[in-house]
Amino acid sequence: MDIVNVIETLGIPVAVAGVLGWGCLFLMKFITGKLTDELTQKHERLEKMQIGLIDSNNKFRQAIIKNNTEVTTQLVTLIDIVTKLMKNGYSSGCSNYKKGEK
């Protein structure tokens, strides 16, 4: 079957509709084929990056909690030492020391 015979028997609108249908079919195969594969690869790459960022954020958060705990422990120890010194009567000695007296 020759293309010219098809156009003569069916008409130009039917031939154009057939070509457009073939073009749509080609486009659908492209979208579901190569483009979908490329999008899947990029999505997997972005997903790995996101997981890495979440992991580093969790490690950073744990480090902050550890440092906060250490600082809190040192602060409580300092408060205990100062409280014991004040109860033992060293507060007057500290005030004399500040004035330049011993």
C-alpha positions, 0 to 999 in steps of 0.5 A: 500500500502506497502512501499516496494511495492511502491519502487518495482513498481516505483523504488528507485529514485521515492521513494526518490523524494517522501520523499524529496518532503515530507521533503520540504513540512514539511520545508515550513510548519515550516518556514511559521508557528513557525519561522514566529511567532517567527520573528514577536514577535521579530520584534514587540519587536525591534519596541517598543525599537526603538520607545522608543529610538526615544521618549527619543531622542526627549525629550533630544533634547527638553531639550537641546533647552529649556536650550539653550533658557535660556542661550541665554536669560541670555546672552542677559540680561547680554549684555544689563546690561553691555551696559547700564553700559558702556553708564552711565559712569561706564566703567571708574569705572570698570577699576579703580576697576581692578587697585585696586583703588576705 
